[in-house]
Amino acid sequence: MQTFLARLQHFFKPGLIIILSLVVSGCMQEQDPRTQLEKIQAAGKLHIKTIYGPANYYIEGNKPAGLEYELLKQFSDYLGVELIIHPYHSLKSMLEAKSTKKKPFALSAAGLTRTKKRLTEYRMGPSYYEVKQLLIYRKGSLRPRNLQQIVDPIYVVKSSSHEEYVQKLQRENPELNITYKTFPDEEILFSNLEAGNIKLAIADDTSLSQHQYYYPHLNKAFVLENELDVVWLMNKNDDDSLASAVLAFFTLQQISGKMEQLQEKYFGHIDTFDFVDTRTFLRRVDSQLPKYEPLFRQYAGQLDWRLLAAVSYQESHWNPKAKSPTGVRGMMMLTWPTAREFGVTSRIDAEQSVRAGSAYLAKLINRLPDTISEHEKPWFALAAYNIGYSHLIDARKITEKLGGNENSWTEVKDIIPLLQQRKWYKYTRFGYARGNEAVKYVSNIRKYYDSLRWFDEQINLTEQVARDVGFKLSTRTEQRLVIAELN
């Protein structure tokens, strides 16, 4: 090789010789023949980019959670490697983050929709659920009914598919005179819309539904686009190995029903929104919850205290003296047999009621078979809390007879209402039950529970900020105001 280069010196300038030397030596180096998937499996780690959010990734009780996180964890297990999450605070910063030796990103997963622009920049996995793109306004303000009625600036998340959509509107419909501005993330976007600082925004229907329970003035104006595919984004290259693994994984997810279970877990209870109920709930979070939160924390046991508080709100609106027409009473609306079983002498004593209600719910959860996943057991148990364990068993048996999965809340909750139809309950052991009420009961509790978890996480942050500056936040209203101000 040196002889060859020495001969070249007679014909080329020294600078060019240096360049040729680098080219030749580079060609001499052996290329890594392994595919991208083989490299990931050899390293034993799957590096993923995502953003913080209720449907993506967040920390709850020192454990990671979120639909994207759980899906990615299942994918890393499928590949037999460790999942390494790299969360970002904004979509823009996530998309702009480049791979390095320490962070060899395999893909981006953050509820991202397929768009024309992204198709030119990324390789995309299969669609695993669909969303609608909505124009959102603040309830109480003027609601646009179509694009022609939009006069105020539209706010979107920077670098989102919604920004692409508005840019497309501007190009294709200049007569509409549409303008837009951006925020770095949805939390800031929604909090400003709730506070009345802005008038219009664009977001997906799933995001709106998840945020309405703590930003109740957010409301849909109209649908901009239907059936948008949510996908994972991968780098464009000639290596199909990772994309093929992603396709195979999602195929198994659909066949096994795991994808449906995940969607139910995160989106199955957010299909309806009651503005008046939510406003009442938020007021009582401020006025009533502080009185009883210590009791929920004290007697939660194996339960999340916020789930126990959500059950109590659904039962009594945190009223110790509540009474129903059927005779159940107190904070947890206990029957006399249940109260006596757990040593309650007065059902209108808040402490006794919370203690017994918690113990009873825990008993129902523990009674359920291990074939039901841990994260779905509470929903089955709550249905049993409402209509009785025996009726729940009847519903699971009907589900099985109809060829469904009796261990899936998604499927069983569709069967429970059949218990009020004679053609079904006449074949069950325990007969008629108010199935529709039970399903609504569980759905309501899940919504209250989600709201309490969000408030608890936000309040922990704002209280830390307040302590740092020597300020005391005395009410939940003050805490919510600080949250909005920080956002």
N, C-alpha and C positions, 0 to 999 in steps of 0.2 A: 504493500500500500504506500509506504514512504517513497519507494522508487517511482511509482506512478505520479505522486504529487510533485516530486523533484523535477520530473520531466515537464510537468505543466508550467513550472516557473519560467521556462524559456519562452512561453507563449502568452502568459497572462500577468496582469499586474498583481502585486503582493496582496492588496485588499481583496481582490476577487479570489485569490488562492485560499484565504481564510474562510470565505463563504463556502467555497467548494469543499473544503475540509470538513466543515460542520455538516454539510449536506450528506457527504459520503459517510461520515461517522454515524450520522443519524440513521442512515439506511442500514448500516451494519448492525445497529442495536436490534435485539429481538423484540418483536411486538407481542403484547400479552394476548394469547389466543382465546382467553376465557370470555364468555358472554357476560353481560351485566348481571344477570341473575346468578351465575356461578361466582362472580366476585362478591356479591352480597352474601351468599351462603357461605363462602369461604371466610369472609370477615365476621360472620355471625351477627351482623347488625343491620337493621333496616332504618335508615335515616329519613324522616318525614317532615315536611313543612306544613304547618297549619296556623290558624289564628284562634285566639281566645274567643269563646262564645258558647251559649247554652246548647247549641246543636253540634259544636265542633269539639272543643276541648276546654276543660276547666278542672280545678281541684276542689273536691268536696270531701271534707273529713280526712284530709291528708291523702286522699286517693284520687287519681285521675278519673274523669268521667267525660261524657259527651258521645253523641252518636258516632262521629268520625273517629274518636279515640277507640271506642269499642270495636268498630269495624276494622280499624288498622291493627288493633291487637290480635284480632282473629286472623288477619292476613299474615302478620308476622309469625304467629303460631303455625299457620299453614305452611309457611316457608321454612319453619324450624329455626328462626333467628330472633334476636332480641330487638324489641321496638324502641327506637330512640326518637322521641318527639321534640321538635324544635318549634315552639309556639311563638307567634309574632303578635304585636298589638294592632297591626293594621294590615289590610289586604295588600296595599301598595308595597309595604316593606317586605311582606312574605314573597310576593311575586318577583321582587327585585333581588332577593337574596340568592347569591350564586353558590354553587357547590365548591367545596374545598376538600383537601385531603382529610381534614378532621370532620367535615360535614358533607359527605358525598350524598346529597339529596337524591332519593329515588323517585319521589313524586310529591305533589302538593294535594292536600285533601282538606277542603274547608267549605263544603256546601257550594261548590263552584259549578256554574251552569255552562253548558256548551254554547259558544258564540262563534260567529264567523271569524272574528279576529283571533280568538284563541285557537281555532282550528289551523290557522296559518303558523302559529307559534309553538304549539304543543301537540304531542300525541295524547289521545284521550282514551280512558277506559270506558266500559259500558255504563249506560245510565242505571243508577240504582234507586232513584226515586225522582218524581217530577214536582215542579213548583209552578206557581203562577206569579207573574210580575204585576204588582199593584201600584196604582197611584194612591197615596195615603194622605189624609188631611186630618186636622184636629176637630173633633166633634164640637159643635157650637159655632164653628166658622163656616164660611160659604163653601159648599161642596161642589166642585166641578163635576159635570156629568159626562163630558167628553173633552177631547184635546182642544177643541176650538174655544172652550170656556176657561182655559188656563191662562191666567194673566200674571201670577206671581212666580218668582224663581222656584225651580224644582231642586231640592237637595238630594244628593246621592252620595254613596260611599266612594271615595277615590279609588280608581282603577277597577271598579266593579263592572259587572255586566250591565248594570243599570246606567252607568256613565256611558258605556258604548251605545246603549239604546237611545239615550237623549241626544248624543252626537249624531246618530243616524236620523233621528227626527229632524234635527236642525238642517242636515244636508238635504233630506228628501222633501221637507215641508217648510221652506223658508217663510211662507206666508203666515205660519202659526206664531212667529216671533217668540219662540220658546227659549228661555235662558235657564241655566243651571249653575249651581255651586256645589262644592264638595265638603264632606267631613271625613276624617280619617277612619271612623268605625261606626257601626250601627248604634252602639250604646249612646254615643254623643248625638247622633242623628235623631234617635227616638226621644231622648230626654229634652232636646231643644224643641221638638215638635209638641211634646206634652206640655212644656212650659209656655208655649205660644210664641216662642222666639222666631220660629219659621212657620210657614203655612202649608207647604207641600213637600212630600218626599216620595221616593220610590223604594220599595223593598219587596221581597218575596212573601207569599202568603204564610209560609211556615214561620218566618221571622216575626211578622206582625202578630200572629196568634200567640207566640211564645212571650211577647212583650206586653200584650194588652192587659195582663193581669197585674202589672205594676205601673203601666202607663195607660190608664183606662180611657183617656180621651182620644187615643189613636183609633182611626177608623178608615175603612176602605172607601175610596171615592169610586173607582171603577177598575176593571181588569185591563191591563195593557197588553199582556201576552199570556197565553195558556200553554200548558204542557211543555215546560222547559226542562231539559234533561240535566240532572246533577251528576257530575262525573269527577274522576280523579285526573289530574294533569301530570303528564310525564314528558321528559325531554324528547325532542325529535332526533332520531338517529336511525341507523340501519339495523340496529339490534332489536329484534322482536321478543327477546326472551322474557323480559319483565312484563311487557304488555300481554304476552300469552299467559303468563302466570296470573295476572290480574283478571283476565277474561275467565280462566278456569276457576279461579276463586269465587268470582261473583256468580258463576253458573251453579256452583255447589251451594252458595248462600241461598239462591232462589229455590233450588230443589229441596234443601233441608228445612226451609221455612225460617232460617235464622234472620234473614234480612227483614222479613215481615215482623218478627218479634222485636227487632231493634226499632223499626219505624213505629210500632205500637207503643213501645216504651217511651219514646221521645215526642211523638206526634199524635198518639192515639187518643189523647184526652183534650186536645186543643181545637176541636172542630167547631165548637160553639162559644159565643161570648155574650155575657149578660152585663151590660153597662151598669145598671142600677145595683145589681148584686155585688159587682166588683167595687163600686164606690162605697157601698156599705161595709164591705169587708175591709177596705183600706182605712176607713174611719175607725173601725173597731180594733184594727191592728194598733192604732195610736191610742185609743181611749181604754180598751179593755185588756188587750193582751199583756201589757206590762204588769197587771195585777196577778195574772195567773201563770206567766212564763216560768217563774221559779218552781211551781208545782209540776208543770210539764217536764222540765229538766230533771227534777228530783225523782219522778216516778217513771221516766221513759224506759229505764232498764235497757233491754236489747233493742228497743225501738229508737228511731230518730225522734227527738222531742218535737221537732217541727211537724212530723207526720201525726203525732199524738195531738198536737194543737190544732191541726187541720181537721182531724176527725171531730174534735170537740166543737170547733166552729160550725161544721156541718150539722152536728147534732143539736147544739143549743145556742149558737152564736155567742158562746162564752158567757152564758147566763146560768148561774148555779141553781136558780129556782125554775128553770124551764120545765114545761109539762106538755106532753102531747096528748091528743084525744085518746090514744090507745093506753095511756097510763104510765108510760116510761117517763123518767124524771132525771133532772140534774144536768151537770156539765157534760156527761157522757151518755145521757139518756138510757139509764140502766133499767131493766125489768127487775121486779122484786126477786125472782129466782136467781138471777145473775148477781144481784147485789148481795144476797145472803151467801152465795157460794164464795164470795171474796171478802166476807166479813164486814160488809157495809151496814151500819146501823141507821144512817140518815142519808138518803140519796141526794138531798139538797145541800149536803156538806161538800164543798168544792174539792177539798183534799181527798176525802174518802172516794168521791166519784172518779176523780182522775186516777187515783191509785188502782181502783178496781177496773176501770175501763182499760187502762194500760195492760194490766195483768190478763184480762180477758182477750184482748187483741193478740197479745203475745202467745196465749194458749192456742188460739185459732191458727196462728202462723205455724207454730210448732206441730200442730196436729196434721197439717197438710203433708202429702207424700213428697219424698225427695225427688220424684220425677218432675216436679214443678221447679223451675229455676228460682234461685234465691231472690232475684230482683222482681219477679212476678208474684211471689207468695203474698206480699202485702195486699195486692189487689184482689186476689181470691179470698183472703181473710176478711177484707173489708166487705166484700159481697156477703160473706157468711155472717158478719157482724150485723148486717142490715136485714137479711131475709132468713138467716139461720143456716147452720152448717149442713143440715140434712138436705135442704133445698139446693145448696151448692153441689152436693154430691149427685142429686138428680140431674142437674144441668150438665155436669161432667159426663154422666152416663149417656145422656141424649147425644151430646157432642160425639162421643165415641161411636155410638150406633149409627150416626149419620156419616161416619167416615172421617171425622175431624180429629184434631189433636186436643184431647181433654186436658193436656198440661199447658196449653197456650191460652193466655188471657184474651188475646185477639179473637180466638175462635169461640171460647166459652162465653164471652160477653155478648156475642151475637145470638147465642142459644138461650141464655137466661130469660129473656122476655117471653120465650115460648111457654114458660111455666104458668103464664096467665091465660093460655089458650087451652080450652078443655080437650081438644083433640090430641094435645101433647101431655098435659098434666094427668089425664086419666090413666095413663100407663106408668106413671111414676109412683114410687113408694110413698112419698110424702105430700103429693098433691099440689094444689094451687099455691102460687107465690107471686108477689108483686115484682115481677122481673124487671120491667121497665124502670121502676123506681130504684132498684138495686144498681143497675148500670149507671143511671144518672148520679146516684149517690157516690159511687166510686169515682166517676169522672170529676165531680165537683171537688172531692177531697184531693185528688191529684192536682187540680188547678190551684187550690189554696196552698197545698204543700209546696208546689213550685214557686209560688209568690213568696212564701215565708223563707224558703231557702235563698232566693235572690236577695230579699231584704236583709237577711242575716249576713250574707257575704258582703253586701255593699256597706252595711252598718259597721261591720268589723273594720273595713277600710277607713270609713269616715271617722270612726271613733279614734283610730290610731292617729289620723291627721289632727283631730281636735286635741288629743292628749299632747301631741308634739308642740302645739301652740298654747297649751294651758287653758283650753276652752271646754266647757261641759255641755253636752247635748242632752237636754232633759226629756225631749219627747221624740216619738217616731216621726212626727211632722217635721221637726227641726232637722232630724237626720236625713229625711227625704229631700229637704230643701238644700242641704249641703251636698248630697249626692248629685242633684241637678246642677248645682253651681259648679261642682268639680268637673262635671261632664261638659 
